[in-house]
Amino acid sequence: MNKKIGFIGLGIMGKPMSKNLLKAGYSLVVYDINTDAMNEISALGAEKAESPRDVAEKSEIIITMLPNSPHVKRAVLGPDGVIYGAKTGSVLVDMSSIAPLVSKEICEAVKEKGVIMLDAPVSGGEPKAIDGTLSIMVGGDEEAFGRVEEILKTMGSSVVLVGEIGSGNVTKLANQIIVALNISAMSEAMVLATKSGVDPEKVYKAIRGGLAGSTVLDAKAPMVLDRNFKPGFRIDLHIKDLANALDTAHEVGAPIPLTSQVMEIMQALKVDGKEKQDHSGIVQYYEKLAKVEVKK
């Protein structure tokens, strides 16, 4: 418990995750370009840092939780980056959802400084970040994983080492494909029910206990029925994940045609100005085509 943990990235996910570390009794040093976010976490007992380099100089475990590959590369390898402050033997845990090949690239760069990197993206969105029940998928060195497993368990209810570096992000991409296709399938079905004159709420209640039932259905169908598209996970972030999935799939030679279809649906919603909505807002694409609205 005496480990000093550095945390870089205090956004929708990072802020509640860092709060859970503080609640668990860990000593925290934090950095974000948003000073209000840093002030909020420092008011709870964290130390504020001046840069990612400063975080690394003051920590032996460094966690990054940032929007995408370029942000992580900048925070770790850029001017005043983690790589310039990290000590030999430090563990860098990137919990962002980024391209697996970028995880490998950053890992190789920090290895030259004697720093071990794990990629550990998460699933569950803001609600599970808040209550500390995220699903955390980890790629990298087993010994390093052992050093941080208990720390990760303060933020997630499921923490699984899935393979070598980059495999955490491959697992996250697989997760994001399944979630996107689930929401799209639910949307098609609910629009069909509504257009056919059948109560979509009753359809949801009828199918949720059968083979079509899923965590995604239970999380997203009530939001659609309530017309609540306040983001737990934004469409623009899901676009980012599917772009990484398509790039990775093309690199390894794995055709993913359904993913490309959902990507175009999300792009259409972005054109309509809905990219900041929750991904349950996918239903609006189908509603526009069928000229109906799914609601209670």
Residue frames as qw, qx, qy, qz and C-alpha x, y, z in Angstrom:
[[0.000, 0.884, 0.468, 0.000, 0.00, 0.00, 0.00],
 [0.343, -0.734, 0.068, 0.583, 3.03, 2.30, 0.33],
 [0.514, 0.218, 0.515, 0.650, 3.54, 2.39, -3.45],
 [0.124, 0.583, 0.037, -0.802, 3.35, 5.88, -4.94],
 [0.502, 0.445, 0.696, 0.254, 1.10, 5.72, -7.98],
 [0.014, 0.319, -0.221, -0.922, 1.19, 8.26, -10.79],
 [0.404, 0.556, 0.725, -0.043, -2.03, 8.87, -12.73],
 [0.045, -0.282, 0.328, 0.901, -2.10, 10.77, -16.02],
 [0.247, -0.208, -0.662, -0.676, -5.50, 11.59, -17.55],
 [0.087, 0.259, 0.721, -0.637, -8.42, 12.71, -15.38],
 [0.325, -0.051, -0.439, -0.836, -11.28, 12.64, -17.87],
 [0.748, -0.208, -0.156, -0.610, -14.66, 10.90, -17.75],
 [0.921, -0.084, -0.379, 0.026, -12.98, 7.59, -16.87],
 [0.561, 0.289, -0.482, 0.608, -9.71, 8.64, -15.27],
 [0.223, -0.508, 0.274, -0.786, -11.24, 10.89, -12.65],
 [0.828, -0.363, 0.060, -0.424, -13.44, 8.25, -10.95],
 [0.908, 0.113, -0.342, 0.212, -10.68, 5.63, -11.34],
 [0.349, 0.417, -0.453, 0.706, -8.20, 7.88, -9.52],
 [0.497, -0.485, 0.204, -0.690, -10.80, 8.55, -6.81],
 [0.953, -0.190, -0.156, -0.176, -11.13, 4.80, -6.24],
 [0.713, 0.257, -0.430, 0.491, -7.35, 4.50, -5.81],
 [0.031, -0.478, 0.371, -0.795, -7.43, 7.26, -3.20],
 [0.754, -0.373, 0.024, -0.540, -10.35, 5.58, -1.41],
 [0.954, -0.021, -0.289, 0.082, -8.33, 2.36, -1.29],
 [0.623, -0.741, 0.106, 0.227, -5.57, 4.23, 0.55],
 [0.767, 0.212, 0.172, 0.581, -2.99, 4.59, -2.21],
 [0.214, -0.695, 0.062, 0.684, -0.72, 7.63, -2.40],
 [0.576, 0.607, 0.485, 0.253, -1.37, 9.38, -5.71],
 [0.140, -0.521, 0.191, 0.820, 0.35, 11.99, -7.86],
 [0.515, 0.604, 0.608, 0.006, -1.77, 13.20, -10.77],
 [0.104, -0.361, 0.313, 0.872, -1.49, 15.15, -14.01],
 [0.413, 0.620, 0.653, 0.142, -3.98, 16.40, -16.58],
 [0.252, 0.254, 0.229, 0.905, -3.98, 19.34, -19.00],
 [0.358, -0.689, -0.377, -0.506, -7.31, 20.28, -17.35],
 [0.167, 0.300, -0.586, 0.734, -6.28, 22.05, -14.12],
 [0.615, -0.300, 0.109, -0.721, -9.85, 21.92, -12.73],
 [0.924, -0.056, -0.352, -0.139, -9.74, 18.13, -12.85],
 [0.582, 0.227, -0.565, 0.540, -6.36, 18.12, -11.10],
 [0.163, -0.369, 0.372, -0.836, -7.64, 20.49, -8.44],
 [0.797, -0.251, -0.108, -0.539, -10.65, 18.27, -7.80],
 [0.909, -0.022, -0.400, 0.117, -8.50, 15.18, -7.24],
 [0.397, 0.317, -0.495, 0.705, -5.86, 17.05, -5.22],
 [0.436, -0.445, 0.177, -0.762, -8.64, 18.26, -2.90],
 [0.930, -0.225, -0.130, -0.262, -9.19, 14.57, -2.08],
 [0.729, -0.583, 0.339, 0.120, -5.55, 14.07, -1.14],
 [0.847, 0.310, 0.190, 0.387, -3.59, 13.59, -4.38],
 [0.354, -0.589, 0.205, 0.697, -0.43, 15.50, -5.18],
 [0.570, 0.798, 0.113, -0.160, -0.47, 17.62, -8.35],
 [0.684, -0.150, 0.390, 0.599, 2.32, 17.17, -10.89],
 [0.108, 0.710, -0.144, -0.681, 3.56, 19.66, -13.47],
 [0.505, 0.499, -0.543, -0.449, 3.99, 17.22, -16.37],
 [0.975, 0.017, -0.178, -0.133, 3.99, 13.51, -17.25],
 [0.579, 0.422, -0.529, 0.454, 7.75, 13.56, -16.60],
 [0.213, -0.467, 0.478, -0.713, 7.11, 14.96, -13.12],
 [0.879, -0.186, 0.053, -0.435, 4.57, 12.17, -12.47],
 [0.910, 0.208, -0.339, 0.113, 7.12, 9.54, -13.49],
 [0.307, 0.511, -0.544, 0.591, 9.86, 11.04, -11.33],
 [0.373, -0.362, 0.475, -0.709, 7.60, 10.79, -8.27],
 [0.875, -0.020, 0.171, -0.453, 6.09, 7.32, -8.91],
 [0.249, -0.331, 0.892, 0.181, 7.10, 3.68, -9.36],
 [0.326, 0.426, 0.834, 0.128, 3.76, 2.71, -10.91],
 [0.132, 0.317, -0.138, -0.929, 2.52, 5.09, -13.63],
 [0.381, 0.486, 0.786, -0.027, -1.02, 4.79, -15.02],
 [0.083, 0.175, -0.303, -0.933, -2.16, 6.56, -18.19],
 [0.297, 0.532, 0.782, -0.130, -5.84, 6.93, -19.10],
 [0.031, 0.467, -0.218, -0.857, -6.03, 9.00, -22.28],
 [0.657, 0.455, 0.144, -0.583, -8.30, 9.30, -25.34],
 [0.887, 0.458, 0.028, -0.046, -6.27, 7.64, -28.13],
 [0.886, 0.071, 0.032, 0.458, -2.89, 6.51, -29.46],
 [0.390, 0.637, -0.077, 0.660, -1.44, 10.01, -30.22],
 [0.411, -0.798, 0.110, -0.427, -2.25, 11.25, -26.71],
 [0.902, -0.403, 0.113, 0.107, -0.52, 8.27, -25.08],
 [0.775, 0.301, 0.015, 0.555, 2.53, 8.62, -27.34],
 [0.108, 0.770, -0.085, 0.623, 2.77, 12.32, -26.49],
 [0.611, -0.723, 0.127, -0.294, 2.39, 11.74, -22.72],
 [0.921, -0.291, 0.182, 0.186, 4.96, 8.94, -22.67],
 [0.761, 0.097, 0.256, 0.589, 7.45, 9.76, -25.42],
 [0.247, 0.849, 0.203, 0.421, 6.87, 13.46, -26.13],
 [0.224, 0.508, -0.349, 0.755, 8.63, 16.49, -24.64],
 [0.322, -0.342, 0.516, -0.717, 8.45, 16.28, -20.83],
 [0.810, -0.068, -0.416, -0.409, 7.06, 12.75, -21.25],
 [0.877, -0.435, 0.134, -0.152, 7.04, 9.83, -18.84],
 [0.917, 0.228, -0.125, 0.304, 10.12, 8.30, -20.49],
 [0.342, 0.637, -0.299, 0.623, 12.30, 11.20, -19.31],
 [0.359, -0.592, 0.388, -0.608, 11.32, 10.85, -15.65],
 [0.945, -0.197, -0.096, -0.242, 10.70, 7.14, -15.16],
 [0.309, -0.645, 0.694, -0.082, 13.16, 5.16, -13.05],
 [0.411, 0.249, -0.862, -0.159, 14.54, 1.73, -13.97],
 [0.109, -0.144, -0.941, 0.287, 12.11, -0.93, -12.74],
 [0.381, 0.236, 0.267, -0.853, 9.05, 1.33, -12.94],
 [0.271, 0.343, 0.882, 0.174, 5.85, -0.13, -14.38],
 [0.257, 0.185, -0.160, -0.935, 3.84, 1.87, -16.92],
 [0.269, 0.376, 0.883, -0.085, 0.22, 0.73, -17.12],
 [0.188, 0.075, -0.311, -0.929, -1.59, 2.24, -20.09],
 [0.280, 0.363, 0.825, -0.331, -5.32, 1.86, -19.44],
 [0.378, 0.492, -0.147, -0.770, -6.30, 3.83, -22.54],
 [0.778, 0.336, 0.532, -0.006, -7.93, 2.08, -25.49],
 [0.140, 0.760, -0.409, -0.485, -5.38, 2.44, -28.29],
 [0.800, 0.449, -0.350, -0.186, -4.06, 0.57, -31.33],
 [0.933, -0.315, 0.129, 0.119, -2.23, -2.63, -30.30],
 [0.758, 0.386, -0.021, 0.526, 0.71, -1.84, -32.59],
 [0.018, 0.799, -0.180, 0.573, 1.17, 1.52, -30.82],
 [0.765, -0.604, 0.161, -0.154, 1.22, -0.28, -27.45],
 [0.934, 0.002, 0.088, 0.346, 4.06, -2.45, -28.75],
 [0.469, 0.653, -0.051, 0.592, 5.91, 0.58, -30.11],
 [0.292, -0.811, 0.203, -0.464, 5.71, 2.48, -26.81],
 [0.909, -0.399, 0.121, 0.004, 6.67, -0.67, -24.89],
 [0.841, 0.243, -0.005, 0.483, 9.87, -1.05, -26.95],
 [0.206, 0.751, -0.119, 0.616, 10.76, 2.62, -26.41],
 [0.494, -0.737, 0.229, -0.400, 10.36, 2.58, -22.62],
 [0.978, -0.158, -0.033, 0.133, 12.09, -0.81, -22.32],
 [0.622, 0.487, -0.207, 0.578, 15.34, 0.97, -23.25],
 [0.138, -0.647, 0.320, -0.678, 14.95, 3.00, -20.03],
 [0.188, 0.059, -0.907, 0.373, 14.35, -0.17, -17.97],
 [0.478, 0.065, 0.330, -0.811, 10.61, 0.52, -17.71],
 [0.116, 0.180, 0.967, 0.138, 8.12, -2.35, -18.07],
 [0.394, 0.076, -0.089, -0.912, 4.84, -1.56, -19.84],
 [0.231, 0.316, 0.916, -0.092, 1.45, -3.24, -19.63],
 [0.290, -0.151, -0.345, -0.880, -1.52, -2.37, -21.84],
 [0.035, -0.279, -0.882, 0.379, -4.66, -2.62, -19.71],
 [0.271, -0.207, -0.291, -0.894, -7.73, -1.13, -21.44],
 [0.206, 0.166, 0.766, -0.585, -11.06, -1.23, -19.67],
 [0.257, -0.341, -0.665, -0.612, -14.72, -1.88, -20.45],
 [0.256, -0.522, -0.743, 0.331, -17.77, -0.70, -18.55],
 [0.047, 0.715, 0.282, 0.638, -17.95, 3.03, -19.19],
 [0.057, -0.526, 0.305, -0.792, -18.34, 5.80, -16.65],
 [0.751, -0.475, -0.026, -0.459, -20.85, 3.99, -14.35],
 [0.958, -0.150, -0.180, 0.168, -18.46, 1.08, -13.75],
 [0.471, 0.431, -0.310, 0.705, -15.49, 3.44, -13.46],
 [0.330, -0.601, 0.171, -0.707, -17.38, 5.19, -10.66],
 [0.831, -0.419, 0.142, -0.338, -18.29, 2.06, -8.72],
 [0.199, -0.626, 0.754, 0.013, -14.96, 0.32, -9.36],
 [0.776, 0.080, 0.612, -0.131, -16.35, -2.64, -11.31],
 [0.450, 0.682, -0.401, -0.415, -14.60, -2.21, -14.65],
 [0.962, 0.097, 0.212, 0.141, -13.49, -5.17, -16.75],
 [0.050, -0.860, 0.450, 0.237, -9.73, -4.78, -17.21],
 [0.947, 0.290, 0.085, 0.104, -7.91, -6.69, -19.98],
 [0.303, -0.837, 0.399, 0.221, -4.14, -6.77, -19.53],
 [0.881, 0.422, -0.099, 0.191, -1.31, -7.53, -21.93],
 [0.141, 0.829, -0.457, 0.289, 2.35, -7.80, -20.97],
 [0.357, 0.355, -0.792, 0.344, 4.88, -9.28, -18.58],
 [0.677, -0.441, -0.574, -0.133, 3.45, -11.66, -15.97],
 [0.540, -0.241, -0.459, 0.664, 5.73, -10.52, -13.16],
 [0.009, 0.105, -0.014, 0.994, 4.85, -6.86, -13.79],
 [0.516, -0.401, -0.485, -0.581, 1.19, -7.84, -13.81],
 [0.655, -0.382, -0.604, 0.246, 1.66, -9.41, -10.39],
 [0.331, -0.091, -0.295, 0.892, 3.05, -6.12, -9.08],
 [0.199, -0.029, -0.048, -0.978, -0.01, -4.12, -10.15],
 [0.310, -0.322, -0.843, -0.301, -2.85, -6.68, -9.96],
 [0.250, -0.545, -0.666, 0.443, -4.09, -5.51, -6.54],
 [0.011, -0.351, 0.005, 0.936, -3.98, -1.88, -7.70],
 [0.249, -0.048, -0.629, -0.735, -6.06, -2.73, -10.75],
 [0.309, -0.404, -0.861, -0.023, -8.56, -4.59, -8.57],
 [0.058, -0.464, -0.440, 0.766, -9.39, -1.33, -6.78],
 [0.267, 0.365, -0.211, -0.867, -10.73, -0.08, -10.14],
 [0.594, 0.154, -0.573, -0.543, -12.15, -3.28, -11.65],
 [0.794, -0.204, 0.416, -0.394, -14.09, -6.37, -10.63],
 [0.943, 0.218, 0.216, 0.128, -12.54, -8.43, -13.44],
 [0.000, 0.849, -0.485, -0.211, -8.78, -8.20, -14.04],
 [0.943, 0.111, 0.306, 0.069, -7.41, -10.73, -16.54],
 [0.162, -0.619, 0.599, 0.482, -3.92, -11.11, -18.04],
 [0.823, 0.446, 0.215, -0.278, -4.69, -12.16, -21.61],
 [0.870, 0.319, 0.123, 0.356, -1.22, -12.39, -23.17],
 [0.582, -0.076, 0.046, 0.808, 1.79, -10.39, -24.30],
 [0.018, -0.491, -0.084, 0.867, 1.93, -6.62, -24.79],
 [0.263, 0.136, -0.476, -0.828, -0.78, -5.42, -27.18],
 [0.251, -0.250, -0.917, -0.185, -3.12, -8.31, -26.42],
 [0.006, 0.468, 0.599, -0.650, -5.02, -6.21, -23.88],
 [0.260, 0.454, -0.088, -0.847, -5.94, -3.79, -26.64],
 [0.273, 0.035, -0.825, -0.494, -6.76, -6.58, -29.09],
 [0.134, -0.375, -0.887, 0.232, -9.15, -7.93, -26.44],
 [0.110, 0.518, 0.328, -0.782, -10.67, -4.47, -26.00],
 [0.276, 0.276, -0.473, -0.790, -11.19, -4.15, -29.77],
 [0.243, -0.173, -0.933, -0.203, -12.96, -7.53, -29.77],
 [0.049, -0.472, -0.693, 0.542, -15.11, -6.26, -26.91],
 [0.164, 0.473, 0.028, -0.865, -15.97, -3.05, -28.77],
 [0.259, 0.064, -0.738, -0.619, -16.94, -4.94, -31.92],
 [0.212, -0.347, -0.913, 0.039, -19.36, -7.12, -29.95],
 [0.003, -0.524, -0.482, 0.702, -20.85, -4.12, -28.10],
 [0.190, 0.352, -0.268, -0.877, -21.32, -2.09, -31.31],
 [0.304, -0.045, -0.816, -0.490, -22.97, -4.97, -33.17],
 [0.146, -0.401, -0.848, 0.314, -25.17, -5.75, -30.15],
 [0.103, 0.507, 0.283, -0.808, -26.46, -2.18, -29.96],
 [0.264, 0.254, -0.503, -0.783, -27.06, -2.12, -33.71],
 [0.255, -0.181, -0.926, -0.211, -28.96, -5.42, -33.61],
 [0.060, -0.488, -0.692, 0.528, -31.06, -4.19, -30.68],
 [0.153, 0.436, -0.024, -0.887, -31.79, -0.96, -32.58],
 [0.281, 0.064, -0.728, -0.623, -32.91, -2.80, -35.72],
 [0.231, -0.310, -0.921, 0.046, -35.13, -5.07, -33.65],
 [0.028, -0.509, -0.539, 0.671, -36.73, -2.27, -31.63],
 [0.230, 0.345, -0.242, -0.877, -37.40, -0.19, -34.72],
 [0.284, -0.073, -0.858, -0.422, -38.98, -3.23, -36.41],
 [0.156, -0.427, -0.836, 0.309, -41.21, -3.80, -33.36],
 [0.064, 0.499, 0.259, -0.825, -42.24, -0.14, -33.20],
 [0.253, 0.249, -0.483, -0.801, -42.94, 0.10, -36.94],
 [0.305, -0.165, -0.902, -0.259, -45.04, -3.09, -36.66],
 [0.496, -0.521, -0.143, -0.680, -47.17, -1.52, -33.91],
 [0.808, -0.330, -0.464, 0.149, -45.80, -3.70, -31.08],
 [0.382, -0.910, 0.115, -0.113, -44.79, -2.05, -27.77],
 [0.581, 0.551, -0.519, 0.298, -40.94, -2.05, -27.79],
 [0.282, -0.537, 0.602, -0.519, -40.77, -2.06, -23.98],
 [0.879, -0.084, 0.321, -0.341, -42.81, -5.29, -23.89],
 [0.845, 0.459, -0.268, 0.063, -40.61, -6.75, -26.63],
 [0.190, 0.635, -0.614, 0.429, -37.54, -5.95, -24.52],
 [0.551, -0.368, 0.561, -0.496, -39.07, -7.57, -21.43],
 [0.947, 0.143, 0.107, -0.267, -40.10, -10.63, -23.43],
 [0.824, 0.468, -0.276, 0.163, -36.70, -11.31, -25.01],
 [0.027, -0.795, 0.508, -0.329, -34.28, -10.28, -22.24],
 [0.686, -0.402, 0.559, -0.235, -34.51, -13.64, -20.45],
 [0.937, 0.284, 0.202, -0.008, -33.88, -15.71, -23.59],
 [0.798, 0.043, 0.232, 0.554, -30.92, -16.25, -25.89],
 [0.318, 0.719, 0.166, 0.596, -31.13, -12.67, -27.18],
 [0.464, -0.883, -0.075, -0.001, -30.67, -11.33, -23.65],
 [0.703, 0.258, -0.212, 0.628, -27.32, -9.69, -22.89],
 [0.402, -0.511, -0.265, 0.713, -25.57, -7.19, -20.65],
 [0.116, 0.003, 0.315, 0.942, -25.66, -4.75, -23.57],
 [0.253, -0.505, -0.657, -0.499, -29.42, -5.20, -24.03],
 [0.466, -0.673, -0.533, 0.214, -30.09, -4.60, -20.32],
 [0.378, -0.413, -0.080, 0.825, -27.84, -1.54, -20.24],
 [0.079, -0.107, 0.366, 0.921, -28.95, 0.12, -23.47],
 [0.122, -0.484, -0.764, -0.408, -32.60, -0.80, -24.19],
 [0.246, -0.746, -0.526, 0.324, -33.89, 1.13, -21.12],
 [0.223, -0.452, 0.103, 0.858, -31.86, 4.18, -22.23],
 [0.004, 0.137, 0.646, 0.751, -33.43, 4.05, -25.70],
 [0.214, -0.603, -0.754, -0.144, -36.94, 3.62, -24.27],
 [0.293, -0.751, -0.335, 0.488, -36.35, 6.63, -21.98],
 [0.438, 0.826, 0.097, 0.341, -34.87, 8.65, -24.89],
 [0.467, -0.842, 0.223, 0.153, -31.80, 9.10, -22.67],
 [0.824, 0.455, -0.073, 0.330, -28.70, 9.47, -24.81],
 [0.247, -0.900, 0.339, -0.117, -26.55, 11.08, -22.12],
 [0.676, 0.472, -0.563, 0.062, -23.17, 9.46, -22.63],
 [0.820, -0.483, 0.302, 0.057, -21.83, 6.64, -20.59],
 [0.566, -0.202, 0.557, 0.573, -19.73, 5.95, -23.70],
 [0.310, 0.687, -0.032, -0.656, -19.81, 8.43, -26.54],
 [0.825, 0.519, 0.225, -0.014, -20.33, 7.59, -30.21],
 [0.370, 0.858, -0.353, 0.059, -17.14, 9.47, -31.19],
 [0.342, -0.582, 0.730, -0.106, -15.08, 7.30, -28.81],
 [0.807, 0.114, 0.575, -0.077, -16.65, 4.16, -30.24],
 [0.650, 0.757, -0.057, -0.027, -15.75, 5.43, -33.73],
 [0.004, 0.791, -0.607, 0.072, -12.16, 5.72, -32.52],
 [0.593, -0.283, 0.744, -0.119, -12.20, 2.12, -31.24],
 [0.819, 0.408, 0.398, -0.071, -13.73, 0.75, -34.44],
 [0.437, 0.848, -0.300, -0.025, -11.15, 2.65, -36.51],
 [0.206, -0.616, 0.755, -0.087, -8.43, 0.93, -34.46],
 [0.747, 0.039, 0.644, -0.159, -10.25, -2.41, -34.90],
 [0.749, 0.645, 0.123, -0.087, -10.45, -1.98, -38.69],
 [0.222, 0.831, -0.509, 0.019, -6.79, -0.89, -38.94],
 [0.413, -0.440, 0.787, -0.129, -5.65, -3.85, -36.82],
 [0.807, 0.250, 0.506, -0.174, -7.87, -6.28, -38.73],
 [0.649, 0.751, -0.109, -0.059, -6.43, -5.09, -42.04],
 [0.034, -0.750, 0.658, -0.061, -2.87, -5.40, -40.67],
 [0.431, -0.272, 0.850, -0.129, -3.37, -9.04, -39.64],
 [0.292, 0.091, -0.772, -0.557, -5.65, -10.05, -42.51],
 [0.055, 0.342, 0.891, -0.295, -8.93, -10.58, -40.64],
 [0.146, -0.353, -0.444, -0.811, -11.94, -9.29, -42.60],
 [0.021, -0.371, -0.719, 0.587, -14.56, -7.72, -40.29],
 [0.003, 0.366, 0.550, 0.751, -17.42, -6.69, -42.61],
 [0.327, -0.745, -0.577, -0.076, -20.10, -6.16, -39.95],
 [0.445, -0.563, -0.169, 0.676, -17.77, -3.81, -38.05],
 [0.212, -0.003, 0.345, 0.914, -17.32, -1.70, -41.18],
 [0.167, -0.584, -0.635, -0.477, -21.11, -1.46, -41.54],
 [0.432, -0.762, -0.426, 0.226, -21.57, -0.23, -37.95],
 [0.427, -0.304, 0.062, 0.849, -18.70, 2.19, -38.45],
 [0.058, 0.278, 0.468, 0.837, -20.61, 3.79, -41.36],
 [0.346, -0.716, -0.582, -0.169, -23.77, 3.97, -39.22],
 [0.493, -0.645, -0.235, 0.534, -21.80, 5.82, -36.53],
 [0.325, -0.063, 0.267, 0.905, -20.24, 8.10, -39.16],
 [0.097, -0.555, -0.572, -0.596, -23.75, 9.00, -40.37],
 [0.452, -0.769, -0.437, 0.117, -24.74, 9.90, -36.79],
 [0.491, -0.387, -0.001, 0.780, -21.59, 12.02, -36.48],
 [0.147, 0.260, 0.435, 0.850, -22.62, 13.92, -39.63],
 [0.322, -0.687, -0.531, -0.377, -25.99, 14.50, -37.93],
 [0.062, -0.637, 0.324, -0.696, -24.16, 16.08, -34.94],
 [0.834, -0.447, -0.066, -0.318, -24.85, 13.20, -32.56],
 [0.699, 0.337, -0.555, 0.299, -21.25, 12.09, -31.96],
 [0.015, -0.399, 0.599, -0.694, -21.22, 13.26, -28.31],
 [0.780, -0.249, 0.026, -0.573, -24.27, 11.13, -27.47],
 [0.603, -0.287, 0.733, -0.129, -24.17, 7.69, -25.87],
 [0.081, 0.225, -0.847, -0.475, -23.68, 4.85, -28.35],
 [0.286, 0.410, 0.835, -0.231, -27.24, 3.72, -27.57],
 [0.300, 0.658, 0.040, -0.689, -28.06, 6.65, -29.88],
 [0.102, -0.151, 0.842, 0.508, -27.30, 4.30, -32.80],
 [0.276, 0.491, 0.815, -0.139, -31.06, 3.61, -32.72],
 [0.219, 0.739, 0.133, -0.623, -31.63, 7.06, -34.21],
 [0.020, 0.356, -0.704, -0.614, -30.01, 5.99, -37.49],
 [0.029, 0.239, 0.952, 0.190, -32.64, 3.25, -37.91],
 [0.125, 0.653, 0.576, -0.476, -35.44, 5.52, -36.67],
 [0.132, 0.590, -0.224, -0.764, -34.57, 8.07, -39.36],
 [0.074, 0.122, -0.849, -0.508, -34.80, 5.37, -42.07],
 [0.104, -0.378, -0.918, -0.062, -38.09, 3.94, -40.80],
 [0.191, -0.411, -0.098, -0.886, -39.59, 7.29, -39.69],
 [0.694, -0.574, -0.405, -0.160, -40.53, 6.03, -36.23],
 [0.024, -0.637, 0.539, -0.551, -39.30, 6.66, -32.68],
 [0.668, -0.185, -0.710, 0.129, -38.68, 3.89, -30.16],
 [0.106, -0.362, 0.441, -0.815, -39.98, 4.95, -26.77],
 [0.064, 0.208, 0.882, -0.417, -42.15, 3.83, -23.88]]
